[in-house]
Amino acid sequence: MSISSSEIDLEHDNQLQDDFEDDFISDEDKGIGSKYWIPNVNVEFIPRINSFFKSYQEAISIYERYADQGGFDVRLSTTVYGKNNIVTIKYAVCSREGVAPKTSIDTVHDSIETSRYRRTSLKRTSCKACIRIRFVEPRSAYEIYYFDDKHNHMLIDKNAMIIQLCVTDQIFIHKAASAGVGASKAHKLHTSLNGGYDVTGCTVSDYKNFRRDMNSFVGAGDAEMVISMFKERCMDDPQFSFEFNCEKDQITGIFWADEIAKLNYQEFGDVISFDATFRTNQYRMVFVPFTTIDNHKKCVTVGAGLLSEETFKSFKWLLEAFLKSYGGKHPVLVLTDQCLAMKQAIPKVLTNSRHRLCMFHIMGKVPTKIRNRTNNETEFLKLFNKLVWNINLKIEEFETNWRSLISEFNLEISKWFKEMFRIRHRWIPTYFNTVPFRALMKTTSNSKSINSFFNKYAYHGNNFVTFMFAYENAMRKQRNSQRKLDYVTKTTLPHMCTPKRIEKHAHEVYTRDIFLDVQKQINKAAWSCSNQNVMEKDGCQLYTIIQTHKNGGKKKHFQVIWNKENSTFNCECNHFIQFGILCCHIFRVMMNEDFEEIPERYISRRWRRDIISFNLSQTANRRGDSDGELARLCYDAQSSLDYMLMNLKNDKQKLIEFVKKIQSMKDEIDEVIPYQTRLQKKNEIIRSFVGIDKPVEVTVHPPTGIRNKGCGRGNRLIGAGEKAAKKNERNKRKCRHCEEMVNHDSRNCPLKATE
């Protein structure tokens, strides 16, 4: 509805004679002109004096609707309480009511040149437009006993008003925050989706303010609310595990794992890796996800924790919580970096597990340890890499070759190489040949990958509540990828490389990614391997298999023992122990003996299809919506609405009728739902997002004063080796002093210092 301005002579309203008249300032005192503006709206929106309501909130809602049509904003004002704390008088005023605060200037003590004044825009004009509501005791109802519709300022056209955040905007802000999208990007994206800035009307500041209000709602009860959230989830889902540690009213450690994480650990938890990552929350607690490899050879999270410090005590508590949640099941192999606290805690807690150090971290230090110690660094690195990464060497061969290589390049006196040889059983692949599935992880790159994945959703300014929402969102993404891979496995048929029935059987039992690895072995068995001879020994068949290199030159011999009685195979390459799939040498023997299927004992359960039920993998484990039915219904409703709008957008008349029907349904819902002010609505929406009420009493607080490594600047620390490598990439130039092509010039030539 358009707005028209009416000019009326300035008169004092003699009807306003009550105790609150002193709260207002006359127009003459303010110096405002002699014009009034009255909203030109339909009669149905205008509040009526002497009308009664069940509550004063209903009367205020009438005035807010009138303000929306009239082109001004409303602010709640005076409240008077009577007996039994009942509101007896309530004012709702124009937002421009009141007087702007006066500023003081002292030219004696303050220099005018150095004084700074904020260039703020003032909105208060002492507008007297308002409604006043009082409680009428005989009728037990509230009455509008005074209504002033005259404004001493211009009104705003409804189309030009800044639209306040609607529920859709608030939901989008919350979901964007869970996905690691800031307020500015969320505003830009949502505005584009809704048809442009002319349609939405909300500003970036509105989005930022709502994010601020969400954080304020959590406030000091952050840690208490997270603990309550997890406790409620444990009650809803008996399979959910949650442990926390608190010292001096401050939380120092949290560990949690849901049903799907536990199932992943039960099936794939033979080899795990964990590594701490930083800058995921505003309290500087380190985030420690536990990672393993699933049946699609993808990283999955089997639990996560937050620690206030990286010490032996904290990691010991975290591993104890991990074992408690999984019923005391120890992993076969645990992979970490060279963190001293982890190295001490793992043998104390995971007594049945082998601890392996990350080879990448160790090998990354080698260039810095040999610099200026040997004449041919490139040749040494080539030979050293070939030695330590070789999985086919025996222990005696490795130790002999190590000593020979170190002696050849004169590195016997290096303390670092001595220490690495002393702990060789913790990182050299040869010493893990008998550990099942040890080849799944050699480095912590899987943990680094998971950390990078989570960092896309996390933000260093997140409180605990927002961090948990971001974590759950990341887990939904990860599990959706698992379901997609399951779907691809079921619906695709790869190209077969051989006519053998055993290859088709492999496709029927393995996931697609694992089948491709098995297919490579079958293909090698068919085209690169051949039998040299067969011998009988102790009731077993001893095959000698010749494997030709793919280039056709180098040949290797492998012995395979086949026991016909119990149908067992044993190859000296140990491929099945390391990877969980048969090698090409055994497949060659099976082809010779016309095997049509892989024996059951050689089909590792962890590589099979459908280990995790599709229905179970869909479980979202949301609080109050364990099966995700509410989320799906909301999505279906939104999709149906979008579909109807898309089909009606070119027919204005039908679109008007559709909007009227939607508005009618909205009015019916409003009649059922009790009235709430805008502030109450906002707080209720935020509470619904969080899923839990604010704690009445806070007994657990977030940690303070944390100073872990990596908690400072967001810039990555660059090591000496990386700096040197970067320096060598620079174009060299000729120094006039030493006459060499180097990275310095004659002014800073090192030879000058020796002259």
Secondary structure by P-SEA (a helix, b strand, c coil): cbbbbbbbccccccccccccccccccccccccccbbbbbbcccccccccccccccaaaaaaaaaaaaaaacbbbbbcbbbbcccccccbbbbbcccccccbbbbbbccccccccbbbbbccccccccccbbbbbbbccccccccccccccccccccccccccccccaaaaaaaaaaaaacccaaaaaaaaaaaacccccccccaaaaaaaaaaaaaaaccaaaaaaaaaaaaaaaacccbbbbbbbccccccccccccaaaaaaaaccccbbbbbbbccccccbbbbbbbbbbccccbbbbccccccccccaaaaaaaaaaaaaaaccccccbbbbcccaaaaaaaaaccccbbbbccaaaaaaacccccccccccaaaaaaaaaaaaacccccaaaaaaaaaaaaaaacccccaaaaaaaaaccccccccccccccccccccaaaaaaaaaaaaacccccccaaaaaaaaaaaaaaaaaaaaaaaaaaaccccccccccaaaaaaaacccaaaaaaaaaaaaaaacccccccccccccbbbbbbbbbcccccbbbbbbbbbbcccbbbbbccccccccccccaaaaaaaaaaccccccccccccccccccccccccccccccccccaaaaaaaaaaaaaaaaaaaaacccaaaaaaaaaaaaaaaaaaaaacccccaaaaaaaaaaaaaccccccccccccccccccccccccbbbbcaaaaaaaaaacbbbbbcccccccccccccccccccc
